[in-house]
Amino acid sequence: MPHRRRIKCRSAQALVHGPLTASQTSAPGEPQPLFTDLEANLHAIQETLGNSTDIIIRSLPIGHKGDRSMALLFTDGLADQKVITDFIMKSVMLDINIFGQTDRTVDPPSDVVLALKSYALTIGDVRDVSDFDALYQALLSGDTVILVDGQDQGVVCSTRGWKDRGVSEPASENVVRGPRESFVESLRTNTALIRRKIKDPHLWLETMQIGRITRTDVAIMYIKGIANDEVVQEVRDRLTRIDVGSILESGYIEESIQDETFSPFPTIYNSERPDVIAAELMEGKVAILVDGTPFVLVVPALFVSFLHASEDYYQRADISSFIRLLRYLGIIISLLGPSLYVAITTFHQEMLPTQLLISLAAQREQVPFPAFIEAVLMELTFEILREASIRMPKNIGAAISIVGTLVIGQAAVQAGIVSAAMVIVVAITAISSFILPAYNMSIAFRLLRFPYMALAASFGLFGIIVGVIAMVLHLCSLRSFGVPYMAPFAPLILADNKDSIIRLPQWMLLTRARLISKNNSRRRISTPPKKSREAEPDLTGKTKKET
C-alpha cells in the first residue's frame, strides 16, 4: 500500500511541477529515486510516514538571494539533537554564505551538495542518498537527512543518539573473579566492547539489515585468518536466507539458523559477557550481534562450550579443573537424580542398605502414590515455583519462592502426599541444575528429566541405560555449522582435550580446536622459559652457583 501511495504522489507532483525526468522513473520493485523538487520530496515523505509528529522537518533558505531552500529531517527521540544543533545547524547557518559567494544569482545544482559535504558539515560520518528507501532507512535509524531544492540527491549525517542502558554487571553470568561488564541493547556499544578486548586489525565486522518491517541491524564479527572461511560464508548464507517481518531479539536469529530444530540441546551458544565473546572469537568462532538485545550468538557451538564458564580461565588450572569436575557431577545429578531414586525404590531395593530400606519403606507407608507419580508431582511443583519466582517482582520474588518451597514441602510431607526422601532428592536435583553456566543447556537437562523418570518407572535401571545411550547417540549425530557437536570427544581428538573436562595451565594450551580453526590452529609459538634454579638468590644476595 505505501508503494501505491508513492506512485500516486509522483503522478500528482508531475502535474504540478512538470513531467518527471528519466532518472526519476523506476521499474516496479526498484528503489524510487528522489525528486528534484524539494516540495515534492517533502510531500512524499510526509504522506508515506503518515505525517508522524516525531518526524521533524526544518526548512532553511540558501542561495545568493535566498531564492532556494533546503530541509533538515530527523526523528525526535532517535537522533541526538545536540549533535544536530552543534555540528549541522550552526555550521550550515553560519557558513550559509558559501552558497552565494559568486556573482551568479542562481547557484549550479551540482555545487550545493558538494559544498555541504566539503565545507559546511563538521560531522564525521556523511554519505549520499538518492532514493526513498535509503532515506527512510536512515531517517528511522536516527540519522539526519538534508535535502536541497533542485537536486535529486541528499546528504545523510550520522546523528544516532537515543537513550540506552549503560554498561552494567551481567544478570545471568555472574563470576567471583573477572570483568564486571556486560553487553547492552545498542549494537555499536557492543561492538566497541569487543574491540576493547581485541585490538587487532583482522577483527572484521559486517553489518546487514534483516526483517522486512523492523529492518534490524545484524552484525557478524570474526577474526580474519583464524576463523574458518567456510563457516563465515555459511553464516552469511543462512542470515541472508532469513525472510521474516520482524527481528526483535537474537532468539529470532538463533531459531532461524540453527542446525537442528527438534532437539532439546542448543547448537548455538549465547552470552552477554564481552570477555566470553572475545575468547570465542580468539578460538576461531563467529559472533552474531543483533541490535536491541544484550545477548550475542556464537557459532559453531560445541557441547563442552556450554559447560565452561569464563571464570575457569581466571583461576589457577587446579582450581578450575576441580570446579569443572563438580560441574559434570552436577549435570549427572540434575539429569538422573529422580530417575535413579524411582528405579531403585521400585525395582532394585536390594541395592540399598537394610537400615536405609526400612527407613524409606516407613516413610512411604502413608504415601498413596507410586514413586513415579510422587516424583513428577514434586518436579512439576518446583518448576512452577522456579518460573513464578522469575516473573515476580524482584523485591518479593526471592522471599515468595523460599517460603513457598518450605511451606509446600513441609505441608506435603505432613499430609502424606510425598515422602521426606523424595523432597530431599528433588531439592538436590534442583540445586544441581543451577550449577550449569548456560541457561539454555540447563533447560535441556530439565526437560529430559521427565522422560528418564518414565523410563525408570517402566524398566528400572535398564530403561535409564537405554535412555542414556539414546541421548549419547543423538548428541553424536548433531552438527553445529558443520562441526561435530561432541568434539573433541567424538571424534576423539586428544590434543583438544587439554581444555575439556579439566584445564591444563595456560602455557600448555598451545593449539586451538582443529575442527573450528583450520586456518590457524596455533595459539602460542612456544612455552615460556622456565627460571633457572641456579640463578635464584639466597638470603645473602648471592646465587646458588656463586655460593
N, C-alpha and C positions, 0 to 999 in steps of 0.2 A: 504493500500500500504506500509506504514512503516513496518508493521508486516512481509510482504513478503520479504522486503529487509533484515531485520534482520535474517530471516531464511536462505536466500541465503548467507549472510555473514558468518553465522555459518558453513554452508557446506564448504565454501571456506577455512575457517580457520582450519576446520578439516583435509583438505588435506595437509595443510602446517605444522600444529603443532600436527597432530595426531588426532585420534578419540576423540570425546567428552566423558567425564565421565558421569556416570549415573545421577549425581546431576545436570548436565548441560542440560539435556533433559527435556522438559516441554510439557505438553499437550496443545492443542490449547485453547486459552483463558486464560491460566495461565501466571503469570509473568515469564519472561525469566531470568534465573539465570545468573550471571556474569561468564565469563571465568576465568580459572586460569592463562592464558597468558595475560600479560599486553598489548601487541601489538594488540591482538585480541579484547580486550575491547575498546581500543582507536580507532581502525578502525571501530568497530560497532557504537561507539558514533558519530564519525565524519560523517559516512555515513547517520545515522539517522537524524542528525541535519543539514545535507547539507553543511558541512564544513563552518558553520557560523563563520564570523570573530570576533564576540563578545564572542565566547567561547574560553577562554584562557586555554592552556594546558602547564604546566611546569613539565619537567621531571628531576629527581634527582637520582644520583647513591647512593646505600646503600649496606650494607653488609661488611663482613670482608675485602674483597679485592675490593669492589666496583663493583662486578660482577653481582649485581642485581640492579633493578631500581624501582622507584615509581613515580607517576604522581599526580599533583595537578590540578584540573579542577574547574573553576569558570566562571561566566558570567559577563563580563565587564558592569558596569552600575547598576547591581543589587546587587553585592557583595561589601562590604566595603574593599577596597584594603589596607587601613591602618591596619585594624584588621588582614587581611591575612598576611601582612608583619611582624607585631609585634608579633602576637601570634601563627602563624603557620610556616611561612618560617624561621624566626630566630630560633624558638625553634627546628624545625626539623634539620636545617643545623648546628646549634651549638651543638646539642646533637646527631648528627648523629652517633657518636661512640658507642652509646648504642646498636646498631645493630651488632657490631663486637667486643664486649668485650671478648668473649670467644676465645679459641684457634681453634675453628672449622672454616673451610674455607667457609662453607655454613651454613647460619642460618636456623633453622627449620621454615617452613612457618607459623606455628601457633604462633610463638613468635613475629612476626613483628607488626601485628595489635594490639596485646595486649600491646606491648611496646609503640606504638604510643599513645594509649589512656591512658596508665598508667603513662608514664614518659615524653614523648616528647611534647604533645599538652597541652598548657596552656590556652586553651579557655574553656568557661563554658559548652556549650551545644554540646556534642559529642555523636553520635549514629552510629550504624552499618547500612550498606546497602548491600543487597545480590542479588538484581535483577535490571534489566534495568529500569523498570517502576518507582521504587522508586528513582533510580539515576537521571532520567530525571526530576522527580518532584522536587527533592532537588536542582538540578543544575539550573533549570529555575526559582526557587524561591529565588535565591540569596545566597544559601549555597555553601560551598566549599567541593568538593569530593576528597578524597585521595584513590588512587588505588595502590596496591603493586603487583609486579610481583610474580607469583607463588601462588596466593591466589584468591579464588572466593568470597571474601568478602572485602568491602571497608569501609571507615570511612567518615561520613558526619559531618562537622563542621558548626555551625550556624554563618554565616557572613553576614546576610542581612543588607544592609546599603544604599539603594537607596535614591535619593533626594526626599523629600516630602515637602508639605506645612506646615509651622509652625502653631501652635495653635493661632487662631485669634478670633475676635469677630464674633458672629453669623450674617449671612447675612439676614436670613428670620425670626428670632425670637428675635427682639430687645426688651430690657427692660430698664426701668429707674433705677430700683434698682435690683441688682442681679449679679451673676458671669458674666464675660465678655469673657468666653472661649467657644469654640465650637469644635466639632469633626473635624477630618481631614480625608484624604484618606488612612491613614495607620491603619490597623486593630490593631496592637499591641499598637500604641499610643492611640487609642480609648479605648481599654480595660484598659490601665493604667489610663486614665482619670476617668473611672468609679470606679476603685479600690481606687483612691484617695478620692472619696466621701464615699465609703462603705468599711471600713477596717474590714470586718467580714470574718472569715474562711469558713462560709457557703455560701459565694458567689462563686458559681461554674461556670466553663467555659468549654464548649465542642466545639470542632472545627471539621469541616468536609470540604471536597472539593466537589464542585458542578460545573458541566459543563464539558462535555466530552473534549472540546478543551481548554478552559480557565483554568479549574481546580481552580476556585476561592475559597479562604478560606472564609468560613461562620462559624460564632461562635454563640453559644447560651449561654446567661448568665441568671442566676436566683439564687434566694436565697433559698437554701435547707431548708425545714421546714416551709417556708412562702408561696412559690409558690405551686400551686396545681399540684400534681404529674401527674394527668391525662392530664392536659393542657401541661405540659412539654413533656410527651410522645407523645401527638398529634402533637406537633411542630416537634419533631424528625421524626415522621412518614411522615408528609407532606413534610419536607425537603428531606427526603430520596427518596420519590417518584418523585422528580423533575428530569427529563431526558431531558436536553437541551444541545445545543452545547456550549453556552456561557452565562456567568453571568457578566455583566459589571456594574450593579448598583443595589441597593436594590429594585428598582421598578420591576426588573425581578422576584425577590423572592416574592414580595408582590402580583403580579398578578398571581403567580403560587399557592399560598397557601391561598388566600382569600376565605371566605365562600360564598360570593355572587358575581357573575361575572357581571350580568346585573342589577346593582343598582348604582345610582349616588352617594350614600353615602359610604364613605370608612369604611371598617371594620377592618383595620389595622392602628394603629397610628404610626407616624414617627416624629422624632425630631432630630435636630443637636446640642442640648444642653446636656452636661453631667449631669447637675443638674436635668433636667427633667427626663432623663432615670433612674438616681439613685432613684428619688422619685417614679417612676413607679415600679421599682424593689422592693422597700420597701413595696409597696402595694400588692405584690404577683404576679406581672406580669412577663412575659418572654421577654427578649430583644434579637433581632436577629441582629448581626453586620455582615456587608459584606465588605470585603477588596476592597478598591478602591472607596468608597463613604463616605461622612461625615454624611449621614442620617441613623439613626438607627431605626429599626422597633420594635414595642411593641405590644404584644398580651397577653390577649384579649383586645379589644378596645371597650369602651362604647361611646355613643353619647355625654355624658357630658364631656368626656375627651377632645374632640376637641374644647370645648367652654371654657376650663380653660387655663390660662396662668401661667407660673412659678412665675410671679410677684405677683399673687394673694396670695401666701404664704409668701412673703417677706414684704408686707404691713400689717397694722392692719386689724382686721376682719371687722370693719365697712367700711373702705375704699375699701377693696376687694369686699365686698358684693355690694356696690354701683356700682363699676365698672362692676361687673358681671351682674347686672340688666341692665345697659346701653348696655352691650354686647347682652343680649337677645332681648332688644328693637331694636338694630341694625339688628339683624337677621330677625325680623319681617318686618322691613322697607325694607331690602335688598331683601326679598323674595316676598313681597306683595305690595310694593310701586307702581310700574307702573300698576299692575293689578287693584288695588283699584281705581286709577285715571281713568283708562279706563272704569271700571264698573260704577263709579259714574257719569262721564260725558256723558256716553252713555245711561244708563238705569235708574239711580237713581238721577236725577238732583234735586229732592225735598229735598235731604239730605243736600244740600248746602245753605248757607245764600243767600239772594236775591242779595246783592251787589256783592258777590263773583261770583255768577252765571252769572250776567250781564257782569262782567269783563272777565270771561272765554269765554263767548259767543262772546264778541267783539274781543278777541284775535284770536279765531278760525274762524272768519268770512272770513279771507283771506286764510285759510289753505285748500287746495283741498283734503286732505286725511282724512279718519276717524281716530279716536283716536288710534285704534289698530295699523294701518299701521304707524302712526306717532311715536308711542312708539317703535315699532320694528325697525324702521329706526334709531332712536336715540340710542337705546340699542346696535344695531349692530355697529354703528359708534364708540360708546365709547369702545366697546370690541376690535375693531380693533386698536384704539389708545392705549389702555392699552397693547395689545400684542406687538405693534410696539415699545412702549417705553421700554419694557423689552429687545427686541432684538437689539435695537440701542446701539451704544457706550455710555458709562456712561457719557462722557463729554457733549454730546448733547441730550441724551435721555430725561432728565427731561425738558429741555428747549423746545424741539420739542413737547412733549406731552402737556405742558401747553399752548404754543402758538397755537398749532393745535386745542386744545379743545376750547379755547376762540374764535379763528378766525372762526372755523367751526360753533360753536353755534351761534355766533352773526350774521354771514352771513346767516345761515339757517332761523333765525327769521326774518331778514330784507327781505329775499327773499320770505317769506310767505310759506315756506315748512313745518315748525313746529311752534308751539306757544311757547311763553316765559314760560308759566306754565309747559309745557312738559319738557323744558330744565331744569327747577328747579327740577322737580320730578326725572328726570334721574340723575342729579348731586347728589341729596341727596341719592338716591339709590346706586350710585357708591361709595360714601364716606362711607356709612354704610357697604358695603361689605368688606371694609378693616379693620373693627373692629374685625373680626374673627382671632384668633391666628393661626389656622391651615389653610394652603393654600388649601389643598385638599377638606376640608369641604366648604370653600368659593366658590370653583369651582362648587360644587354640588348645592348650592343655586343659583348661576348664571345660571346654566343650567335649573333649574326648573322655573326660572323667565319667560321664554318664554311660556311654556305650561299654566302657570297661566294667562298670558295675553290673550292667545287664549280662555281660559275658560271664562274670564271676558268679552271679546268681544262677546261671543256667548250667555252666560246665565246670565251675570251680577254677583251680589254678590252670587247668588245661585251656580253658577259654581265655584266660589272661595271656597265656603264652602265645596262643594263636593271634590274639589281638595285637600283641607287641610285634610279632613277625609281620603281620599285615601293615602295621604302621611303618616299620623299617623299610619294607619293600616300597611303600608309597613314597617315603622320603627319598629313597634312592632313585626313583623314577622322575623326580621333579627336576626342572631346569629353571635357571634364572638368567635370561638373556643369553642362552647357550651354554652357561657354566653349570656343571653338576651341583645340585643343591647341597649334597652331603660332603663335598670336598672339604678338607683333604682326607676324610675317612673312606669315602667311596666315590671315585677311585682313591686308593691309598697312596698318599704322597708323603713319605717320611720327612722330607726336607721342610714341608709346610706344617708339620705337627709340632714345631717348636713354639707355636703360639696358638694352640687349640685348647686342649684340656688344661695343660699347665703352660706357664710362660717362662721361657728362659730369659736370662739377663739381656739387656738391650744390645750389648756389644756382640752377642751371639746370633742376633736376628739379622743375618746378612742378606737374605733374599726375600722378595715379595712372593705372593702366591702365584705360581706359574700359570695356572689356568685363567687368571684375571689379567695380569700384566705380562703379556707375551713380548712386548717390545723392549721393556727394560725391567728385568726381574731382579737386578742388583740393587739392594738398598744401601749397603755400605761397601766401601772399597776394601778396607782391611780392618782388623781388630785393633783397638787402641793399644799402644805399647805399655807393657807392664813395668812397674817401677822395680828397679834392681834393689834387692835387699842389701847388697854390699854398699850401696851409696846412701843408706839411711844413717843419719847422725845419731850418736848415742847421747847420753846425758852430758858428756864433757864437750860436745860440739864436734867431735871427730867421727869420721865414718868408720864402719867396721873394717874396711880394707886398710885404712891408715892405722887403726889400732893393731 
